[in-house]
């Protein structure tokens, strides 16, 4: 749960349109399997464990339930990371799904499972259940990038678990993180119109990762609207488990309910005060976004070696001239370049295996380059100085 801050001066009540993604029929076929009944059953189970404060049996029981769920789904790379502080000892739960092309580069999708003053069915049973449903549906789906499903503990006491993970795993291992995707309190409010979700981007220091966060958040917003019936709002990231990653220089994004519940951190944070159908829609949009971030495809027509030799250089470019090269055949392929708002600013079709791209008309900044053929797409970050 985020500490309450009046956000309305910062919130853009607009629908965000990104031109970088089109509707993907394969992604939709996966999204169509999101189960409202699974979500409701898992929310009920989570609520029944009670108040899940660090040091309580309720939290330990919840940890065991989450771990057993992943085991039953067939995941084998499951790590319990213990940490201690003045309240007691708890565990982060880290479950890894290995990518087919970039096994050592990770999309981290996370949610905290500890609660404060009540069962926390919304804060953050909603995020916990969303991760479990996505893990269920992605178990046998190939993704180019590895995915880490991370359930943090100690969030309610000041992001303790996520900070420990950054300090003791991310930094010492120099973990290659493509994106951190944080899910916190996305269950909606009963008896309200819950038809929009807040997509959160990095607007804080250090600022070197802000443009990339903006681009990824634009992709997130577009995917939410492509794969659910929700509209999107844009706001800033704060007060949740992506913050330690943000300070570490990682690219972050996140989701938070647009109608903020008044029941957080109380005994009334229960299922009857939520909107499970809203969480169902958030889950669908999140799954579409995760498929996009991790790059999933039924058929990968470009081999791992070819993908590794696809290059944009020089990158960064200081004169607006960029070369695109690949050992793979680029016939019938195209490249499109998008700005941080997801607007297409350059395109070229019928590529050769060595292309000279004239980008002098583009302003300095961070861009996303997407090369596509009929089977798959490859995304690269491009910097123009």
DOMARSE-282322 format. One record per residue (C-alpha): z negated, y negated, x negated. Coordinates in steps of 0.25 Angstrom, whole numbers, plus 5000, padded with zeros to 4 digits. Last residue first. Layout:
REM residues N
<pt><c3>Z</c3><c2>Y</c2><c1>X</c1></pt>
...
END
This chain:
REM residues 385
<pt><c3>5114</c3><c2>4950</c2><c1>4910</c1></pt>
<pt><c3>5121</c3><c2>4960</c2><c1>4920</c1></pt>
<pt><c3>5112</c3><c2>4972</c2><c1>4922</c1></pt>
<pt><c3>5118</c3><c2>4985</c2><c1>4929</c1></pt>
<pt><c3>5109</c3><c2>4996</c2><c1>4935</c1></pt>
<pt><c3>5117</c3><c2>5009</c2><c1>4937</c1></pt>
<pt><c3>5119</c3><c2>5017</c2><c1>4949</c1></pt>
<pt><c3>5128</c3><c2>5030</c2><c1>4950</c1></pt>
<pt><c3>5135</c3><c2>5035</c2><c1>4963</c1></pt>
<pt><c3>5139</c3><c2>5048</c2><c1>4969</c1></pt>
<pt><c3>5150</c3><c2>5056</c2><c1>4976</c1></pt>
<pt><c3>5161</c3><c2>5047</c2><c1>4980</c1></pt>
<pt><c3>5160</c3><c2>5039</c2><c1>4967</c1></pt>
<pt><c3>5150</c3><c2>5028</c2><c1>4964</c1></pt>
<pt><c3>5146</c3><c2>5019</c2><c1>4953</c1></pt>
<pt><c3>5134</c3><c2>5009</c2><c1>4956</c1></pt>
<pt><c3>5130</c3><c2>4997</c2><c1>4948</c1></pt>
<pt><c3>5117</c3><c2>4990</c2><c1>4951</c1></pt>
<pt><c3>5115</c3><c2>4976</c2><c1>4946</c1></pt>
<pt><c3>5105</c3><c2>4968</c2><c1>4938</c1></pt>
<pt><c3>5107</c3><c2>4954</c2><c1>4935</c1></pt>
<pt><c3>5117</c3><c2>4943</c2><c1>4929</c1></pt>
<pt><c3>5127</c3><c2>4939</c2><c1>4940</c1></pt>
<pt><c3>5140</c3><c2>4946</c2><c1>4942</c1></pt>
<pt><c3>5153</c3><c2>4939</c2><c1>4939</c1></pt>
<pt><c3>5154</c3><c2>4945</c2><c1>4925</c1></pt>
<pt><c3>5154</c3><c2>4959</c2><c1>4931</c1></pt>
<pt><c3>5167</c3><c2>4964</c2><c1>4925</c1></pt>
<pt><c3>5166</c3><c2>4980</c2><c1>4924</c1></pt>
<pt><c3>5173</c3><c2>4987</c2><c1>4913</c1></pt>
<pt><c3>5175</c3><c2>5001</c2><c1>4918</c1></pt>
<pt><c3>5176</c3><c2>5014</c2><c1>4909</c1></pt>
<pt><c3>5178</c3><c2>5027</c2><c1>4916</c1></pt>
<pt><c3>5187</c3><c2>5019</c2><c1>4926</c1></pt>
<pt><c3>5182</c3><c2>5015</c2><c1>4940</c1></pt>
<pt><c3>5190</c3><c2>5016</c2><c1>4952</c1></pt>
<pt><c3>5181</c3><c2>5005</c2><c1>4959</c1></pt>
<pt><c3>5174</c3><c2>4993</c2><c1>4955</c1></pt>
<pt><c3>5163</c3><c2>4985</c2><c1>4962</c1></pt>
<pt><c3>5154</c3><c2>4973</c2><c1>4959</c1></pt>
<pt><c3>5144</c3><c2>4964</c2><c1>4966</c1></pt>
<pt><c3>5139</c3><c2>4974</c2><c1>4977</c1></pt>
<pt><c3>5126</c3><c2>4969</c2><c1>4983</c1></pt>
<pt><c3>5114</c3><c2>4977</c2><c1>4981</c1></pt>
<pt><c3>5104</c3><c2>4965</c2><c1>4980</c1></pt>
<pt><c3>5102</c3><c2>4968</c2><c1>4965</c1></pt>
<pt><c3>5118</c3><c2>4967</c2><c1>4963</c1></pt>
<pt><c3>5127</c3><c2>4979</c2><c1>4965</c1></pt>
<pt><c3>5138</c3><c2>4984</c2><c1>4957</c1></pt>
<pt><c3>5148</c3><c2>4994</c2><c1>4962</c1></pt>
<pt><c3>5156</c3><c2>5005</c2><c1>4953</c1></pt>
<pt><c3>5167</c3><c2>5014</c2><c1>4959</c1></pt>
<pt><c3>5171</c3><c2>5028</c2><c1>4957</c1></pt>
<pt><c3>5184</c3><c2>5035</c2><c1>4961</c1></pt>
<pt><c3>5187</c3><c2>5038</c2><c1>4946</c1></pt>
<pt><c3>5174</c3><c2>5036</c2><c1>4938</c1></pt>
<pt><c3>5175</c3><c2>5049</c2><c1>4930</c1></pt>
<pt><c3>5163</c3><c2>5052</c2><c1>4923</c1></pt>
<pt><c3>5160</c3><c2>5048</c2><c1>4908</c1></pt>
<pt><c3>5156</c3><c2>5034</c2><c1>4913</c1></pt>
<pt><c3>5158</c3><c2>5019</c2><c1>4910</c1></pt>
<pt><c3>5156</c3><c2>5006</c2><c1>4916</c1></pt>
<pt><c3>5157</c3><c2>4993</c2><c1>4907</c1></pt>
<pt><c3>5150</c3><c2>4980</c2><c1>4911</c1></pt>
<pt><c3>5155</c3><c2>4966</c2><c1>4908</c1></pt>
<pt><c3>5146</c3><c2>4955</c2><c1>4914</c1></pt>
<pt><c3>5143</c3><c2>4949</c2><c1>4900</c1></pt>
<pt><c3>5129</c3><c2>4953</c2><c1>4898</c1></pt>
<pt><c3>5129</c3><c2>4967</c2><c1>4903</c1></pt>
<pt><c3>5116</c3><c2>4975</c2><c1>4904</c1></pt>
<pt><c3>5121</c3><c2>4985</c2><c1>4904</c1></pt>
<pt><c3>5133</c3><c2>4985</c2><c1>4895</c1></pt>
<pt><c3>5137</c3><c2>4995</c2><c1>4900</c1></pt>
<pt><c3>5137</c3><c2>5003</c2><c1>4913</c1></pt>
<pt><c3>5137</c3><c2>5017</c2><c1>4910</c1></pt>
<pt><c3>5140</c3><c2>5031</c2><c1>4916</c1></pt>
<pt><c3>5137</c3><c2>5041</c2><c1>4905</c1></pt>
<pt><c3>5124</c3><c2>5046</c2><c1>4912</c1></pt>
<pt><c3>5131</c3><c2>5048</c2><c1>4925</c1></pt>
<pt><c3>5142</c3><c2>5056</c2><c1>4919</c1></pt>
<pt><c3>5132</c3><c2>5065</c2><c1>4912</c1></pt>
<pt><c3>5125</c3><c2>5067</c2><c1>4925</c1></pt>
<pt><c3>5138</c3><c2>5071</c2><c1>4932</c1></pt>
<pt><c3>5145</c3><c2>5062</c2><c1>4942</c1></pt>
<pt><c3>5149</c3><c2>5069</c2><c1>4955</c1></pt>
<pt><c3>5134</c3><c2>5070</c2><c1>4960</c1></pt>
<pt><c3>5136</c3><c2>5077</c2><c1>4973</c1></pt>
<pt><c3>5125</c3><c2>5076</c2><c1>4984</c1></pt>
<pt><c3>5120</c3><c2>5063</c2><c1>4979</c1></pt>
<pt><c3>5107</c3><c2>5057</c2><c1>4976</c1></pt>
<pt><c3>5105</c3><c2>5044</c2><c1>4968</c1></pt>
<pt><c3>5090</c3><c2>5042</c2><c1>4966</c1></pt>
<pt><c3>5090</c3><c2>5028</c2><c1>4971</c1></pt>
<pt><c3>5100</c3><c2>5031</c2><c1>4982</c1></pt>
<pt><c3>5093</c3><c2>5044</c2><c1>4987</c1></pt>
<pt><c3>5080</c3><c2>5036</c2><c1>4986</c1></pt>
<pt><c3>5085</c3><c2>5025</c2><c1>4995</c1></pt>
<pt><c3>5090</c3><c2>5035</c2><c1>5005</c1></pt>
<pt><c3>5076</c3><c2>5042</c2><c1>5005</c1></pt>
<pt><c3>5069</c3><c2>5028</c2><c1>5007</c1></pt>
<pt><c3>5078</c3><c2>5025</c2><c1>5019</c1></pt>
<pt><c3>5075</c3><c2>5038</c2><c1>5026</c1></pt>
<pt><c3>5060</c3><c2>5037</c2><c1>5022</c1></pt>
<pt><c3>5059</c3><c2>5023</c2><c1>5027</c1></pt>
<pt><c3>5065</c3><c2>5028</c2><c1>5041</c1></pt>
<pt><c3>5055</c3><c2>5039</c2><c1>5042</c1></pt>
<pt><c3>5044</c3><c2>5029</c2><c1>5038</c1></pt>
<pt><c3>5049</c3><c2>5020</c2><c1>5050</c1></pt>
<pt><c3>5048</c3><c2>5032</c2><c1>5059</c1></pt>
<pt><c3>5034</c3><c2>5035</c2><c1>5055</c1></pt>
<pt><c3>5029</c3><c2>5021</c2><c1>5060</c1></pt>
<pt><c3>5015</c3><c2>5019</c2><c1>5055</c1></pt>
<pt><c3>5002</c3><c2>5016</c2><c1>5062</c1></pt>
<pt><c3>5000</c3><c2>5030</c2><c1>5068</c1></pt>
<pt><c3>5003</c3><c2>5036</c2><c1>5055</c1></pt>
<pt><c3>4990</c3><c2>5030</c2><c1>5049</c1></pt>
<pt><c3>4986</c3><c2>5018</c2><c1>5041</c1></pt>
<pt><c3>4975</c3><c2>5015</c2><c1>5050</c1></pt>
<pt><c3>4964</c3><c2>5019</c2><c1>5041</c1></pt>
<pt><c3>4968</c3><c2>5006</c2><c1>5033</c1></pt>
<pt><c3>4975</c3><c2>5003</c2><c1>5020</c1></pt>
<pt><c3>4988</c3><c2>5000</c2><c1>5027</c1></pt>
<pt><c3>4986</c3><c2>4998</c2><c1>5042</c1></pt>
<pt><c3>4993</c3><c2>4984</c2><c1>5043</c1></pt>
<pt><c3>5007</c3><c2>4991</c2><c1>5040</c1></pt>
<pt><c3>5018</c3><c2>4982</c2><c1>5034</c1></pt>
<pt><c3>5030</c3><c2>4981</c2><c1>5043</c1></pt>
<pt><c3>5041</c3><c2>4982</c2><c1>5032</c1></pt>
<pt><c3>5036</c3><c2>4995</c2><c1>5026</c1></pt>
<pt><c3>5037</c3><c2>4996</c2><c1>5011</c1></pt>
<pt><c3>5048</c3><c2>5002</c2><c1>5002</c1></pt>
<pt><c3>5049</c3><c2>5001</c2><c1>4987</c1></pt>
<pt><c3>5058</c3><c2>4997</c2><c1>4975</c1></pt>
<pt><c3>5055</c3><c2>4997</c2><c1>4960</c1></pt>
<pt><c3>5062</c3><c2>4997</c2><c1>4947</c1></pt>
<pt><c3>5053</c3><c2>4999</c2><c1>4935</c1></pt>
<pt><c3>5048</c3><c2>4989</c2><c1>4925</c1></pt>
<pt><c3>5034</c3><c2>4994</c2><c1>4924</c1></pt>
<pt><c3>5028</c3><c2>4983</c2><c1>4933</c1></pt>
<pt><c3>5037</c3><c2>4988</c2><c1>4944</c1></pt>
<pt><c3>5033</c3><c2>5003</c2><c1>4941</c1></pt>
<pt><c3>5018</c3><c2>4998</c2><c1>4943</c1></pt>
<pt><c3>5022</c3><c2>4991</c2><c1>4956</c1></pt>
<pt><c3>5030</c3><c2>5002</c2><c1>4962</c1></pt>
<pt><c3>5017</c3><c2>5008</c2><c1>4968</c1></pt>
<pt><c3>5014</c3><c2>4997</c2><c1>4978</c1></pt>
<pt><c3>5010</c3><c2>4982</c2><c1>4978</c1></pt>
<pt><c3>5023</c3><c2>4975</c2><c1>4977</c1></pt>
<pt><c3>5038</c3><c2>4976</c2><c1>4979</c1></pt>
<pt><c3>5045</c3><c2>4964</c2><c1>4985</c1></pt>
<pt><c3>5052</c3><c2>4963</c2><c1>4998</c1></pt>
<pt><c3>5065</c3><c2>4967</c2><c1>5004</c1></pt>
<pt><c3>5067</c3><c2>4971</c2><c1>5019</c1></pt>
<pt><c3>5075</c3><c2>4983</c2><c1>5024</c1></pt>
<pt><c3>5080</c3><c2>4988</c2><c1>5037</c1></pt>
<pt><c3>5077</c3><c2>5002</c2><c1>5042</c1></pt>
<pt><c3>5085</c3><c2>5012</c2><c1>5049</c1></pt>
<pt><c3>5086</c3><c2>5022</c2><c1>5037</c1></pt>
<pt><c3>5096</c3><c2>5027</c2><c1>5027</c1></pt>
<pt><c3>5105</c3><c2>5015</c2><c1>5024</c1></pt>
<pt><c3>5094</c3><c2>5004</c2><c1>5027</c1></pt>
<pt><c3>5084</c3><c2>5010</c2><c1>5017</c1></pt>
<pt><c3>5095</c3><c2>5012</c2><c1>5007</c1></pt>
<pt><c3>5099</c3><c2>4998</c2><c1>5007</c1></pt>
<pt><c3>5085</c3><c2>4994</c2><c1>5005</c1></pt>
<pt><c3>5083</c3><c2>5003</c2><c1>4994</c1></pt>
<pt><c3>5096</c3><c2>4999</c2><c1>4987</c1></pt>
<pt><c3>5091</c3><c2>4984</c2><c1>4988</c1></pt>
<pt><c3>5077</c3><c2>4989</c2><c1>4982</c1></pt>
<pt><c3>5085</c3><c2>4995</c2><c1>4971</c1></pt>
<pt><c3>5092</c3><c2>4982</c2><c1>4968</c1></pt>
<pt><c3>5080</c3><c2>4974</c2><c1>4969</c1></pt>
<pt><c3>5072</c3><c2>4983</c2><c1>4960</c1></pt>
<pt><c3>5083</c3><c2>4982</c2><c1>4950</c1></pt>
<pt><c3>5082</c3><c2>4967</c2><c1>4950</c1></pt>
<pt><c3>5067</c3><c2>4967</c2><c1>4949</c1></pt>
<pt><c3>5066</c3><c2>4976</c2><c1>4937</c1></pt>
<pt><c3>5066</c3><c2>4965</c2><c1>4926</c1></pt>
<pt><c3>5056</c3><c2>4957</c2><c1>4934</c1></pt>
<pt><c3>5043</c3><c2>4962</c2><c1>4929</c1></pt>
<pt><c3>5038</c3><c2>4956</c2><c1>4937</c1></pt>
<pt><c3>5040</c3><c2>4956</c2><c1>4952</c1></pt>
<pt><c3>5051</c3><c2>4956</c2><c1>4963</c1></pt>
<pt><c3>5053</c3><c2>4972</c2><c1>4963</c1></pt>
<pt><c3>5059</c3><c2>4976</c2><c1>4977</c1></pt>
<pt><c3>5053</c3><c2>4981</c2><c1>4990</c1></pt>
<pt><c3>5061</c3><c2>4987</c2><c1>5002</c1></pt>
<pt><c3>5053</c3><c2>4984</c2><c1>5015</c1></pt>
<pt><c3>5057</c3><c2>4992</c2><c1>5026</c1></pt>
<pt><c3>5062</c3><c2>4989</c2><c1>5040</c1></pt>
<pt><c3>5062</c3><c2>4995</c2><c1>5054</c1></pt>
<pt><c3>5047</c3><c2>4996</c2><c1>5058</c1></pt>
<pt><c3>5046</c3><c2>4990</c2><c1>5071</c1></pt>
<pt><c3>5031</c3><c2>4990</c2><c1>5073</c1></pt>
<pt><c3>5023</c3><c2>5000</c2><c1>5082</c1></pt>
<pt><c3>5018</c3><c2>5008</c2><c1>5070</c1></pt>
<pt><c3>5020</c3><c2>5002</c2><c1>5056</c1></pt>
<pt><c3>5029</c3><c2>5006</c2><c1>5045</c1></pt>
<pt><c3>5027</c3><c2>5018</c2><c1>5036</c1></pt>
<pt><c3>5033</c3><c2>5013</c2><c1>5023</c1></pt>
<pt><c3>5020</c3><c2>5010</c2><c1>5016</c1></pt>
<pt><c3>5024</c3><c2>5012</c2><c1>5001</c1></pt>
<pt><c3>5036</c3><c2>5018</c2><c1>4995</c1></pt>
<pt><c3>5040</c3><c2>5014</c2><c1>4981</c1></pt>
<pt><c3>5054</c3><c2>5017</c2><c1>4975</c1></pt>
<pt><c3>5053</c3><c2>5016</c2><c1>4959</c1></pt>
<pt><c3>5067</c3><c2>5016</c2><c1>4953</c1></pt>
<pt><c3>5075</c3><c2>5021</c2><c1>4941</c1></pt>
<pt><c3>5063</c3><c2>5025</c2><c1>4934</c1></pt>
<pt><c3>5065</c3><c2>5031</c2><c1>4920</c1></pt>
<pt><c3>5051</c3><c2>5035</c2><c1>4916</c1></pt>
<pt><c3>5047</c3><c2>5029</c2><c1>4902</c1></pt>
<pt><c3>5037</c3><c2>5041</c2><c1>4901</c1></pt>
<pt><c3>5025</c3><c2>5032</c2><c1>4897</c1></pt>
<pt><c3>5029</c3><c2>5021</c2><c1>4907</c1></pt>
<pt><c3>5032</c3><c2>5029</c2><c1>4920</c1></pt>
<pt><c3>5021</c3><c2>5040</c2><c1>4918</c1></pt>
<pt><c3>5008</c3><c2>5034</c2><c1>4914</c1></pt>
<pt><c3>5009</c3><c2>5019</c2><c1>4917</c1></pt>
<pt><c3>5019</c3><c2>5020</c2><c1>4928</c1></pt>
<pt><c3>5011</c3><c2>5032</c2><c1>4935</c1></pt>
<pt><c3>4998</c3><c2>5025</c2><c1>4933</c1></pt>
<pt><c3>5003</c3><c2>5013</c2><c1>4940</c1></pt>
<pt><c3>5008</c3><c2>5021</c2><c1>4951</c1></pt>
<pt><c3>4995</c3><c2>5028</c2><c1>4953</c1></pt>
<pt><c3>4986</c3><c2>5016</c2><c1>4953</c1></pt>
<pt><c3>4995</c3><c2>5007</c2><c1>4962</c1></pt>
<pt><c3>4982</c3><c2>4998</c2><c1>4965</c1></pt>
<pt><c3>4972</c3><c2>5007</c2><c1>4972</c1></pt>
<pt><c3>4981</c3><c2>5009</c2><c1>4984</c1></pt>
<pt><c3>4992</c3><c2>5015</c2><c1>4975</c1></pt>
<pt><c3>4982</c3><c2>5025</c2><c1>4969</c1></pt>
<pt><c3>4992</c3><c2>5037</c2><c1>4971</c1></pt>
<pt><c3>5007</c3><c2>5037</c2><c1>4969</c1></pt>
<pt><c3>5016</c3><c2>5047</c2><c1>4975</c1></pt>
<pt><c3>5029</c3><c2>5048</c2><c1>4967</c1></pt>
<pt><c3>5042</c3><c2>5054</c2><c1>4971</c1></pt>
<pt><c3>5050</c3><c2>5054</c2><c1>4958</c1></pt>
<pt><c3>5065</c3><c2>5055</c2><c1>4959</c1></pt>
<pt><c3>5075</c3><c2>5058</c2><c1>4948</c1></pt>
<pt><c3>5088</c3><c2>5051</c2><c1>4948</c1></pt>
<pt><c3>5101</c3><c2>5058</c2><c1>4952</c1></pt>
<pt><c3>5096</c3><c2>5064</c2><c1>4965</c1></pt>
<pt><c3>5099</c3><c2>5078</c2><c1>4970</c1></pt>
<pt><c3>5092</c3><c2>5081</c2><c1>4984</c1></pt>
<pt><c3>5084</c3><c2>5093</c2><c1>4985</c1></pt>
<pt><c3>5070</c3><c2>5087</c2><c1>4985</c1></pt>
<pt><c3>5076</c3><c2>5074</c2><c1>4991</c1></pt>
<pt><c3>5072</c3><c2>5076</c2><c1>5005</c1></pt>
<pt><c3>5058</c3><c2>5081</c2><c1>5003</c1></pt>
<pt><c3>5055</c3><c2>5070</c2><c1>4992</c1></pt>
<pt><c3>5060</c3><c2>5059</c2><c1>5002</c1></pt>
<pt><c3>5050</c3><c2>5065</c2><c1>5013</c1></pt>
<pt><c3>5038</c3><c2>5065</c2><c1>5003</c1></pt>
<pt><c3>5041</c3><c2>5051</c2><c1>4998</c1></pt>
<pt><c3>5041</c3><c2>5046</c2><c1>5012</c1></pt>
<pt><c3>5028</c3><c2>5053</c2><c1>5015</c1></pt>
<pt><c3>5021</c3><c2>5046</c2><c1>5003</c1></pt>
<pt><c3>5027</c3><c2>5032</c2><c1>5007</c1></pt>
<pt><c3>5022</c3><c2>5033</c2><c1>5021</c1></pt>
<pt><c3>5009</c3><c2>5039</c2><c1>5017</c1></pt>
<pt><c3>5007</c3><c2>5026</c2><c1>5010</c1></pt>
<pt><c3>5002</c3><c2>5017</c2><c1>5016</c1></pt>
<pt><c3>5008</c3><c2>5022</c2><c1>5029</c1></pt>
<pt><c3>4999</c3><c2>5034</c2><c1>5031</c1></pt>
<pt><c3>4988</c3><c2>5028</c2><c1>5023</c1></pt>
<pt><c3>4977</c3><c2>5037</c2><c1>5027</c1></pt>
<pt><c3>4967</c3><c2>5026</c2><c1>5026</c1></pt>
<pt><c3>4959</c3><c2>5016</c2><c1>5017</c1></pt>
<pt><c3>4969</c3><c2>5017</c2><c1>5006</c1></pt>
<pt><c3>4980</c3><c2>5027</c2><c1>5003</c1></pt>
<pt><c3>4985</c3><c2>5035</c2><c1>4992</c1></pt>
<pt><c3>5000</c3><c2>5041</c2><c1>4993</c1></pt>
<pt><c3>5008</c3><c2>5031</c2><c1>4985</c1></pt>
<pt><c3>5023</c3><c2>5031</c2><c1>4986</c1></pt>
<pt><c3>5034</c3><c2>5033</c2><c1>4976</c1></pt>
<pt><c3>5049</c3><c2>5034</c2><c1>4974</c1></pt>
<pt><c3>5052</c3><c2>5035</c2><c1>4959</c1></pt>
<pt><c3>5067</c3><c2>5036</c2><c1>4956</c1></pt>
<pt><c3>5067</c3><c2>5042</c2><c1>4942</c1></pt>
<pt><c3>5076</c3><c2>5043</c2><c1>4930</c1></pt>
<pt><c3>5074</c3><c2>5056</c2><c1>4921</c1></pt>
<pt><c3>5082</c3><c2>5065</c2><c1>4930</c1></pt>
<pt><c3>5094</c3><c2>5056</c2><c1>4930</c1></pt>
<pt><c3>5106</c3><c2>5065</c2><c1>4935</c1></pt>
<pt><c3>5099</c3><c2>5076</c2><c1>4944</c1></pt>
<pt><c3>5086</c3><c2>5069</c2><c1>4947</c1></pt>
<pt><c3>5073</c3><c2>5076</c2><c1>4946</c1></pt>
<pt><c3>5063</c3><c2>5075</c2><c1>4958</c1></pt>
<pt><c3>5050</c3><c2>5071</c2><c1>4953</c1></pt>
<pt><c3>5036</c3><c2>5071</c2><c1>4961</c1></pt>
<pt><c3>5025</c3><c2>5062</c2><c1>4956</c1></pt>
<pt><c3>5012</c3><c2>5062</c2><c1>4963</c1></pt>
<pt><c3>5002</c3><c2>5052</c2><c1>4958</c1></pt>
<pt><c3>4988</c3><c2>5058</c2><c1>4957</c1></pt>
<pt><c3>4974</c3><c2>5053</c2><c1>4959</c1></pt>
<pt><c3>4961</c3><c2>5051</c2><c1>4952</c1></pt>
<pt><c3>4949</c3><c2>5042</c2><c1>4956</c1></pt>
<pt><c3>4946</c3><c2>5028</c2><c1>4961</c1></pt>
<pt><c3>4944</c3><c2>5022</c2><c1>4948</c1></pt>
<pt><c3>4957</c3><c2>5027</c2><c1>4942</c1></pt>
<pt><c3>4963</c3><c2>5040</c2><c1>4939</c1></pt>
<pt><c3>4978</c3><c2>5046</c2><c1>4938</c1></pt>
<pt><c3>4984</c3><c2>5059</c2><c1>4940</c1></pt>
<pt><c3>4999</c3><c2>5061</c2><c1>4940</c1></pt>
<pt><c3>5003</c3><c2>5073</c2><c1>4949</c1></pt>
<pt><c3>5017</c3><c2>5077</c2><c1>4946</c1></pt>
<pt><c3>5027</c3><c2>5085</c2><c1>4955</c1></pt>
<pt><c3>5040</c3><c2>5090</c2><c1>4949</c1></pt>
<pt><c3>5041</c3><c2>5103</c2><c1>4957</c1></pt>
<pt><c3>5046</c3><c2>5097</c2><c1>4970</c1></pt>
<pt><c3>5049</c3><c2>5108</c2><c1>4981</c1></pt>
<pt><c3>5046</c3><c2>5101</c2><c1>4994</c1></pt>
<pt><c3>5033</c3><c2>5109</c2><c1>4994</c1></pt>
<pt><c3>5029</c3><c2>5104</c2><c1>4981</c1></pt>
<pt><c3>5032</c3><c2>5090</c2><c1>4985</c1></pt>
<pt><c3>5023</c3><c2>5091</c2><c1>4998</c1></pt>
<pt><c3>5012</c3><c2>5098</c2><c1>4990</c1></pt>
<pt><c3>5011</c3><c2>5086</c2><c1>4981</c1></pt>
<pt><c3>5010</c3><c2>5076</c2><c1>4993</c1></pt>
<pt><c3>5000</c3><c2>5085</c2><c1>5000</c1></pt>
<pt><c3>4991</c3><c2>5086</c2><c1>4987</c1></pt>
<pt><c3>4992</c3><c2>5071</c2><c1>4985</c1></pt>
<pt><c3>4987</c3><c2>5069</c2><c1>4999</c1></pt>
<pt><c3>4976</c3><c2>5079</c2><c1>4997</c1></pt>
<pt><c3>4972</c3><c2>5071</c2><c1>4985</c1></pt>
<pt><c3>4972</c3><c2>5058</c2><c1>4992</c1></pt>
<pt><c3>4964</c3><c2>5063</c2><c1>5004</c1></pt>
<pt><c3>4954</c3><c2>5069</c2><c1>4994</c1></pt>
<pt><c3>4951</c3><c2>5055</c2><c1>4989</c1></pt>
<pt><c3>4951</c3><c2>5049</c2><c1>4975</c1></pt>
<pt><c3>4963</c3><c2>5040</c2><c1>4978</c1></pt>
<pt><c3>4963</c3><c2>5036</c2><c1>4992</c1></pt>
<pt><c3>4971</c3><c2>5044</c2><c1>5002</c1></pt>
<pt><c3>4964</c3><c2>5041</c2><c1>5016</c1></pt>
<pt><c3>4967</c3><c2>5053</c2><c1>5025</c1></pt>
<pt><c3>4975</c3><c2>5065</c2><c1>5022</c1></pt>
<pt><c3>4980</c3><c2>5065</c2><c1>5037</c1></pt>
<pt><c3>4989</c3><c2>5053</c2><c1>5035</c1></pt>
<pt><c3>4997</c3><c2>5060</c2><c1>5024</c1></pt>
<pt><c3>4999</c3><c2>5072</c2><c1>5033</c1></pt>
<pt><c3>5003</c3><c2>5063</c2><c1>5045</c1></pt>
<pt><c3>5013</c3><c2>5055</c2><c1>5036</c1></pt>
<pt><c3>5019</c3><c2>5068</c2><c1>5031</c1></pt>
<pt><c3>5021</c3><c2>5073</c2><c1>5045</c1></pt>
<pt><c3>5028</c3><c2>5060</c2><c1>5050</c1></pt>
<pt><c3>5037</c3><c2>5060</c2><c1>5038</c1></pt>
<pt><c3>5041</c3><c2>5074</c2><c1>5040</c1></pt>
<pt><c3>5044</c3><c2>5072</c2><c1>5054</c1></pt>
<pt><c3>5052</c3><c2>5060</c2><c1>5051</c1></pt>
<pt><c3>5061</c3><c2>5069</c2><c1>5042</c1></pt>
<pt><c3>5071</c3><c2>5063</c2><c1>5032</c1></pt>
<pt><c3>5083</c3><c2>5072</c2><c1>5032</c1></pt>
<pt><c3>5093</c3><c2>5061</c2><c1>5036</c1></pt>
<pt><c3>5090</c3><c2>5054</c2><c1>5023</c1></pt>
<pt><c3>5096</c3><c2>5066</c2><c1>5015</c1></pt>
<pt><c3>5109</c3><c2>5065</c2><c1>5023</c1></pt>
<pt><c3>5109</c3><c2>5050</c2><c1>5022</c1></pt>
<pt><c3>5108</c3><c2>5051</c2><c1>5007</c1></pt>
<pt><c3>5121</c3><c2>5060</c2><c1>5008</c1></pt>
<pt><c3>5128</c3><c2>5050</c2><c1>5017</c1></pt>
<pt><c3>5125</c3><c2>5038</c2><c1>5008</c1></pt>
<pt><c3>5125</c3><c2>5025</c2><c1>5014</c1></pt>
<pt><c3>5130</c3><c2>5014</c2><c1>5005</c1></pt>
<pt><c3>5122</c3><c2>5008</c2><c1>4994</c1></pt>
<pt><c3>5124</c3><c2>4996</c2><c1>4985</c1></pt>
<pt><c3>5127</c3><c2>4986</c2><c1>4996</c1></pt>
<pt><c3>5112</c3><c2>4983</c2><c1>4999</c1></pt>
<pt><c3>5108</c3><c2>4976</c2><c1>5012</c1></pt>
<pt><c3>5093</c3><c2>4971</c2><c1>5013</c1></pt>
<pt><c3>5089</c3><c2>4968</c2><c1>5027</c1></pt>
<pt><c3>5081</c3><c2>4955</c2><c1>5027</c1></pt>
<pt><c3>5067</c3><c2>4951</c2><c1>5029</c1></pt>
<pt><c3>5065</c3><c2>4947</c2><c1>5014</c1></pt>
<pt><c3>5050</c3><c2>4949</c2><c1>5011</c1></pt>
<pt><c3>5044</c3><c2>4939</c2><c1>5001</c1></pt>
<pt><c3>5038</c3><c2>4929</c2><c1>5011</c1></pt>
<pt><c3>5034</c3><c2>4941</c2><c1>5020</c1></pt>
<pt><c3>5026</c3><c2>4948</c2><c1>5009</c1></pt>
<pt><c3>5012</c3><c2>4945</c2><c1>5013</c1></pt>
<pt><c3>5005</c3><c2>4954</c2><c1>5003</c1></pt>
<pt><c3>4997</c3><c2>4966</c2><c1>5007</c1></pt>
<pt><c3>4993</c3><c2>4975</c2><c1>4995</c1></pt>
<pt><c3>5004</c3><c2>4986</c2><c1>4995</c1></pt>
<pt><c3>5000</c3><c2>5000</c2><c1>5000</c1></pt>
END
